[in-house]
Amino acid sequence: VDAEKGFILNGKPYKIKGVNRHQDRPDKGWAISSADHREDMSLIKEIGANGIRLAHYPHSDEFYTLCDREGMLVWAEIPLVGKALDTPEFTENMKTELTELIRQNFNHPSIFCWSLCNELSKGDVKGLISELNSVSHREDPGRLTVLAANVEKRPENAVPDIMAFNTYPGWYWAEPSEMKSTLERWNRQCGNKGIAVSEYGAGANVWHHWQTGKKTPKADGVFHPEEWQATVHEQTYDAIKRSGFAWGSFVWNMFDFASASRNEGDMPGMNDKGLVSYDRKIRKDAFYFYQSEWSEEPVVHIASRRDVARRDSLTDVKVYTNCETVRLKVNGKDCGSPERNGSICIWRKVGLKHGENQVEAFGHRGGQEFSDRCKWVLF
């Protein structure tokens, strides 16, 4: 990991475009099948990611093997999350867990780092983390150590070989545009050695929408519009992408997952920050934003397609694409040239008629045409 060039693989800069994964499923918990593991990997490959943080515990050996086969960079982690007890027994237990994680998974070439903890924000834990760091280097001198912090200037943040932070501008605090200054501040605090973003994002219920949203929704509130999640990812990832010292990032989360203490987004017991629904059936708009940024496959996706019932006769239309050119037609009428910022194309104040409207987007790349279409109804 280079202070200016970021992550280096085989002598060349190789920025990690990553996602976090929890492995639970509806009605199954962790008792998932080989087909479930393969489906998760297929979706992660489809989005174009090259890295996976397997949080916050050892995952199935079968999934590490899939990562080996598919050429993923893996962050492997022990379940030291949130709080550490200041007792000899707790310390020994954590050292045992890290030792077992390394010995069981040492021969998986996809793993590039061993994570020592996640979000320890209270108490003096530098001694514990230092002991874990020593265990990791003794067991596996060839791999890096890392931890995911959510509080700046904690003493243990200086312990591991490389450093990453969990942060949620645009969701738990501030606006998504704050990501750039936040990254720069963290990097300075880490001695300008380079950092990663181990978690970032926002919640989204695919049946919640807004067409003229101007106010950040409450993270613990009942209303989690899909459009705001996409906006947060557009702006925060832009800052990550443009920061050369940011050696990687891991979206929180690839999939919605169970979280018993939560009651938000109109989905009790669920963390809805996933890019894909809990049952793996629905790819949210933010999924297609990243796919258009990361994937080599052609992408054309009309955002807000599920927001079928329309109230305003004039609306902005957003399309995610990695095609060279893109056209938009509404009811067969060409809408002209969009405002384009990388993979994001926006047509302003597009007219809708009362009743059903046919919305079509056409992308062109390498002499081929790719398209997407949906129907909106103006009442």
C-alpha positions as CSV (number, residue, x, y, z in Angstrom):
1,V,0.0,0.0,0.0
2,D,1.6,3.2,-1.2
3,A,1.0,6.6,0.4
4,E,0.2,8.3,-2.9
5,K,-0.5,5.5,-5.4
6,G,-2.7,3.4,-3.1
7,F,-3.0,-0.4,-3.3
8,I,-0.3,-2.0,-5.4
9,L,-0.8,-5.5,-6.9
10,N,2.1,-7.1,-8.8
11,G,3.8,-3.8,-9.0
12,K,0.9,-1.9,-10.5
13,P,-1.7,0.4,-8.8
14,Y,-4.9,-1.6,-8.3
15,K,-7.6,0.3,-6.5
16,I,-9.9,-2.0,-4.5
17,K,-13.5,-1.5,-5.7
18,G,-15.1,-3.5,-2.9
19,V,-18.3,-4.4,-1.1
20,N,-19.0,-5.8,2.4
21,R,-20.9,-9.0,2.7
22,H,-23.0,-10.6,5.4
23,Q,-24.0,-14.2,4.6
24,D,-27.4,-14.5,6.1
25,R,-30.6,-15.1,4.2
26,P,-34.4,-14.9,4.9
27,D,-35.7,-18.0,6.8
28,K,-32.2,-19.5,6.7
29,G,-29.9,-17.3,8.8
30,W,-26.4,-18.7,8.2
31,A,-27.6,-22.1,7.3
32,I,-27.2,-21.4,3.6
33,S,-26.5,-23.7,0.6
34,S,-23.7,-23.9,-1.9
35,A,-26.2,-22.4,-4.4
36,D,-26.7,-19.4,-2.1
37,H,-22.9,-18.8,-1.9
38,R,-22.6,-19.0,-5.7
39,E,-25.5,-16.6,-6.2
40,D,-23.8,-14.1,-3.9
41,M,-20.6,-14.4,-5.8
42,S,-22.4,-14.1,-9.1
43,L,-24.0,-10.8,-8.0
44,I,-20.7,-9.4,-6.7
45,K,-19.1,-10.3,-10.0
46,E,-22.0,-8.7,-11.9
47,I,-21.5,-5.4,-10.2
48,G,-17.9,-5.4,-11.2
49,A,-16.3,-5.5,-7.7
50,N,-12.7,-6.7,-7.3
51,G,-12.7,-6.9,-3.4
52,I,-14.8,-8.2,-0.6
53,R,-14.7,-7.4,3.1
54,L,-16.1,-10.5,4.9
55,A,-17.5,-8.8,7.9
56,H,-17.6,-9.2,10.9
57,Y,-16.7,-12.9,11.5
58,P,-15.1,-15.9,9.7
59,H,-17.3,-16.8,6.7
60,S,-17.9,-20.2,5.2
61,D,-14.8,-21.8,3.8
62,E,-16.8,-22.4,0.7
63,F,-17.0,-18.7,0.1
64,Y,-13.3,-18.1,0.6
65,T,-12.8,-20.8,-2.1
66,L,-15.1,-19.0,-4.4
67,C,-13.1,-15.8,-3.9
68,D,-9.9,-17.7,-4.7
69,R,-11.4,-19.0,-7.9
70,E,-12.9,-15.6,-9.0
71,G,-9.8,-13.5,-8.2
72,M,-11.3,-11.4,-5.5
73,L,-9.2,-9.5,-2.9
74,V,-10.5,-10.5,0.5
75,W,-10.4,-8.7,3.9
76,A,-10.9,-11.4,6.5
77,E,-12.1,-10.5,10.0
78,I,-12.6,-11.8,13.6
79,P,-15.8,-11.0,15.5
80,L,-14.3,-8.3,17.7
81,V,-17.0,-5.6,17.3
82,G,-18.0,-2.6,19.2
83,K,-16.7,-3.4,22.7
84,A,-13.8,-5.3,24.3
85,L,-13.7,-6.5,27.9
86,D,-10.6,-5.6,29.9
87,T,-9.9,-9.1,31.2
88,P,-7.2,-11.6,30.6
89,E,-9.8,-14.2,29.6
90,F,-11.2,-11.9,26.9
91,T,-7.8,-11.1,25.5
92,E,-6.9,-14.8,25.3
93,N,-10.2,-15.6,23.6
94,M,-9.6,-13.0,20.9
95,K,-6.0,-14.2,20.4
96,T,-7.4,-17.7,19.9
97,E,-10.0,-16.6,17.5
98,L,-7.5,-14.7,15.4
99,T,-5.0,-17.7,15.5
100,E,-7.8,-20.0,14.3
101,L,-8.9,-17.6,11.6
102,I,-5.4,-17.5,10.2
103,R,-4.6,-21.2,10.5
104,Q,-7.9,-22.3,9.0
105,N,-7.7,-19.8,6.0
106,F,-3.9,-19.3,5.5
107,N,-3.9,-21.1,2.2
108,H,-6.6,-19.0,0.6
109,P,-4.7,-16.7,-1.8
110,S,-7.6,-14.3,-2.1
111,I,-7.0,-13.0,1.5
112,F,-4.7,-10.0,1.5
113,C,-5.2,-8.8,5.1
114,W,-6.3,-9.9,8.6
115,S,-8.6,-7.5,10.3
116,L,-8.1,-7.1,14.1
117,C,-11.4,-5.4,15.0
118,N,-14.4,-3.3,13.9
119,E,-15.5,0.0,15.6
120,L,-14.0,-0.3,19.1
121,S,-15.0,3.2,20.3
122,K,-14.7,2.9,24.0
123,G,-12.1,2.1,26.6
124,D,-8.3,1.6,26.3
125,V,-7.9,-1.2,23.8
126,K,-4.5,-0.4,22.3
127,G,-2.8,-3.1,24.4
128,L,-5.3,-5.7,23.2
129,I,-5.0,-4.6,19.5
130,S,-1.2,-4.6,19.8
131,E,-1.2,-8.2,21.1
132,L,-3.5,-9.2,18.2
133,N,-1.2,-7.5,15.7
134,S,1.7,-9.5,17.1
135,V,-0.3,-12.7,16.8
136,S,-1.1,-12.0,13.2
137,H,2.5,-11.2,12.3
138,R,3.8,-14.3,14.1
139,E,1.3,-16.6,12.4
140,D,1.5,-15.0,9.0
141,P,4.4,-12.6,8.4
142,G,3.5,-12.2,4.7
143,R,0.1,-10.6,5.1
144,L,-1.0,-7.1,6.2
145,T,-3.0,-6.3,9.3
146,V,-5.8,-3.8,9.3
147,L,-8.7,-2.6,11.4
148,A,-11.9,-0.6,10.8
149,A,-12.3,2.4,13.0
150,N,-15.2,4.8,13.4
151,V,-13.6,7.3,15.8
152,E,-10.7,9.5,14.9
153,K,-7.5,9.7,16.9
154,R,-8.0,6.5,18.8
155,P,-4.6,5.2,20.1
156,E,-5.2,1.7,18.5
157,N,-5.6,3.3,15.1
158,A,-1.8,3.5,14.9
159,V,-1.2,-0.2,15.5
160,P,-2.0,-2.1,12.3
161,D,0.0,-2.1,9.0
162,I,-2.7,-0.3,7.1
163,M,-5.8,1.6,8.2
164,A,-9.4,2.0,7.2
165,F,-12.4,3.9,8.5
166,N,-16.2,3.5,8.6
167,T,-18.0,6.7,7.8
168,Y,-21.5,7.7,6.6
169,P,-21.7,11.3,5.4
170,G,-25.1,11.9,4.0
171,W,-26.7,9.3,6.3
172,Y,-25.7,9.5,10.0
173,W,-24.2,13.0,9.7
174,A,-23.6,15.9,7.3
175,E,-24.1,15.8,3.6
176,P,-22.5,13.2,1.2
177,S,-20.3,16.0,-0.2
178,E,-18.4,15.9,3.1
179,M,-16.6,12.6,2.1
180,K,-13.7,14.4,0.4
181,S,-12.7,16.5,3.3
182,T,-13.2,13.6,5.7
183,L,-10.9,11.4,3.7
184,E,-8.2,14.1,3.6
185,R,-8.5,14.7,7.4
186,W,-8.2,11.0,8.2
187,N,-5.2,10.6,5.9
188,R,-3.4,13.4,7.7
189,Q,-4.1,11.9,11.1
190,C,-2.7,8.6,9.8
191,G,0.5,10.3,8.8
192,N,-0.4,10.6,5.2
193,K,0.2,6.8,4.7
194,G,-3.0,6.2,2.8
195,I,-6.3,4.9,4.0
196,A,-9.4,2.9,2.9
197,V,-13.1,3.4,3.5
198,S,-14.2,0.1,5.1
199,E,-17.9,1.1,5.3
200,Y,-20.1,3.9,3.8
201,G,-23.5,4.2,2.3
202,A,-27.2,4.7,3.1
203,G,-30.4,2.8,3.6
204,A,-33.1,2.2,0.9
205,N,-36.4,0.6,0.8
206,V,-37.1,-0.2,-2.8
207,W,-40.8,0.8,-2.4
208,H,-40.0,4.2,-0.9
209,H,-39.4,7.1,-3.4
210,W,-39.3,10.8,-3.7
211,Q,-39.4,12.9,-6.9
212,T,-38.5,16.3,-5.4
213,G,-36.6,15.3,-2.2
214,K,-34.7,18.2,-0.7
215,K,-34.1,17.0,2.8
216,T,-31.9,14.2,4.1
217,P,-34.1,11.4,5.4
218,K,-33.7,10.3,9.0
219,A,-31.4,7.3,9.3
220,D,-33.6,5.9,12.1
221,G,-36.8,7.0,10.5
222,V,-39.5,5.1,8.7
223,F,-38.9,6.6,5.2
224,H,-35.8,5.5,3.3
225,P,-36.2,6.5,-0.3
226,E,-34.2,4.6,-2.9
227,E,-33.3,7.8,-4.7
228,W,-31.4,9.2,-1.6
229,Q,-29.3,6.1,-1.3
230,A,-28.2,6.5,-4.9
231,T,-27.4,10.1,-4.4
232,V,-25.2,9.3,-1.4
233,H,-23.3,6.7,-3.3
234,E,-22.8,8.9,-6.3
235,Q,-21.2,11.7,-4.3
236,T,-19.3,9.7,-1.7
237,Y,-17.8,7.4,-4.3
238,D,-16.8,10.3,-6.5
239,A,-14.6,11.6,-3.6
240,I,-13.1,8.1,-3.0
241,K,-12.4,7.6,-6.7
242,R,-10.6,11.0,-6.9
243,S,-8.4,10.5,-3.8
244,G,-5.3,8.7,-4.9
245,F,-4.2,8.0,-1.3
246,A,-7.5,6.1,-0.8
247,W,-6.3,2.5,-1.5
248,G,-9.8,1.0,-1.6
249,S,-13.4,1.2,-0.5
250,F,-16.0,-1.3,0.6
251,V,-19.7,-0.4,0.2
252,W,-21.8,-1.1,3.2
253,N,-23.5,-3.4,2.2
254,M,-23.8,-5.7,-0.8
255,F,-27.0,-7.2,0.5
256,D,-29.7,-6.2,3.0
257,F,-29.2,-8.2,6.2
258,A,-31.0,-9.0,9.5
259,S,-30.3,-6.7,12.4
260,A,-32.7,-7.5,15.3
261,S,-32.3,-4.1,17.1
262,R,-33.3,-2.0,14.1
263,N,-36.7,-0.6,13.4
264,E,-36.3,1.7,10.4
265,G,-37.1,2.1,6.7
266,D,-40.5,0.4,7.3
267,M,-38.6,-2.9,7.7
268,P,-38.3,-3.9,11.4
269,G,-35.3,-6.1,12.1
270,M,-33.5,-5.2,8.9
271,N,-30.5,-3.2,7.9
272,D,-31.5,-1.9,4.4
273,K,-28.2,-0.4,3.3
274,G,-27.7,-3.2,0.8
275,L,-27.3,-2.6,-2.9
276,V,-29.4,-5.8,-3.3
277,S,-32.5,-6.9,-1.4
278,Y,-32.3,-9.4,1.4
279,D,-33.8,-12.2,-0.8
280,R,-31.3,-11.3,-3.6
281,K,-34.2,-10.6,-6.0
282,I,-34.0,-6.8,-6.5
283,R,-31.0,-4.8,-7.5
284,K,-31.4,-1.3,-6.2
285,D,-30.6,1.8,-8.3
286,A,-27.3,2.2,-6.5
287,F,-26.3,-1.3,-7.7
288,Y,-26.5,-0.1,-11.2
289,F,-24.5,3.1,-10.4
290,Y,-21.6,0.9,-9.3
291,Q,-22.0,-1.5,-12.1
292,S,-21.7,1.4,-14.6
293,E,-18.6,2.6,-12.7
294,W,-16.9,-0.8,-12.3
295,S,-18.1,-3.4,-14.8
296,E,-16.6,-4.0,-18.2
297,E,-20.0,-5.2,-19.4
298,P,-22.3,-2.6,-21.1
299,V,-24.8,-0.9,-18.7
300,V,-27.9,1.2,-19.4
301,H,-30.2,1.7,-16.4
302,I,-33.1,4.1,-15.9
303,A,-33.1,5.2,-12.3
304,S,-36.3,5.5,-10.2
305,R,-38.0,3.0,-12.5
306,R,-40.0,1.6,-9.5
307,D,-41.4,5.1,-8.8
308,V,-44.3,4.4,-11.3
309,A,-47.0,6.8,-9.9
310,R,-45.9,10.3,-11.0
311,R,-47.3,13.6,-9.8
312,D,-45.4,16.2,-11.8
313,S,-45.7,16.7,-15.5
314,L,-42.1,17.9,-15.7
315,T,-39.5,15.6,-14.2
316,D,-35.7,14.9,-14.3
317,V,-34.7,11.6,-15.8
318,K,-31.5,9.9,-14.6
319,V,-29.7,7.1,-16.5
320,Y,-26.6,5.2,-15.4
321,T,-24.4,4.0,-18.2
322,N,-20.9,3.1,-19.3
323,C,-21.7,3.5,-22.9
324,E,-20.0,6.0,-25.2
325,T,-23.3,7.8,-26.0
326,V,-26.8,7.6,-24.7
327,R,-30.2,8.8,-25.9
328,L,-33.5,9.1,-24.1
329,K,-37.0,8.8,-25.6
330,V,-40.2,9.5,-23.8
331,N,-43.3,8.4,-25.6
332,G,-41.2,8.1,-28.8
333,K,-39.9,11.6,-28.6
334,D,-36.1,12.2,-28.4
335,C,-35.2,14.3,-25.3
336,G,-31.9,15.7,-26.6
337,S,-28.5,15.7,-25.0
338,P,-28.1,15.0,-21.3
339,E,-26.0,16.6,-18.6
340,R,-23.3,13.9,-18.1
341,N,-20.9,13.4,-15.2
342,G,-19.0,10.1,-15.8
343,S,-21.6,7.3,-15.7
344,I,-24.5,9.6,-14.6
345,C,-26.7,11.1,-17.3
346,I,-29.5,13.5,-16.4
347,W,-32.2,15.0,-18.7
348,R,-33.8,18.0,-17.0
349,K,-37.5,18.9,-17.0
350,V,-38.7,16.1,-19.3
351,G,-42.4,16.4,-20.1
352,L,-44.8,13.6,-19.2
353,K,-48.4,13.2,-20.5
354,H,-51.3,12.2,-18.3
355,G,-51.7,8.5,-18.1
356,E,-49.1,6.0,-19.2
357,N,-45.7,7.1,-20.4
358,Q,-43.1,4.9,-22.1
359,V,-39.5,5.8,-21.1
360,E,-36.7,4.3,-23.1
361,A,-32.9,4.8,-22.9
362,F,-30.5,3.7,-25.7
363,G,-26.7,3.4,-25.2
364,H,-24.1,2.8,-27.9
365,R,-20.7,1.2,-27.4
366,G,-18.4,-0.4,-29.9
367,G,-21.0,-0.2,-32.6
368,Q,-23.7,-2.0,-30.6
369,E,-26.9,-0.7,-29.0
370,F,-28.0,-1.5,-25.5
371,S,-31.3,-0.3,-24.0
372,D,-33.5,-0.1,-21.0
373,R,-37.2,0.9,-20.7
374,C,-39.9,1.4,-18.1
375,K,-43.4,2.8,-17.7
376,W,-44.4,5.7,-15.6
377,V,-48.0,6.9,-15.0
378,L,-48.9,10.6,-14.5
379,F,-52.0,11.1,-12.4
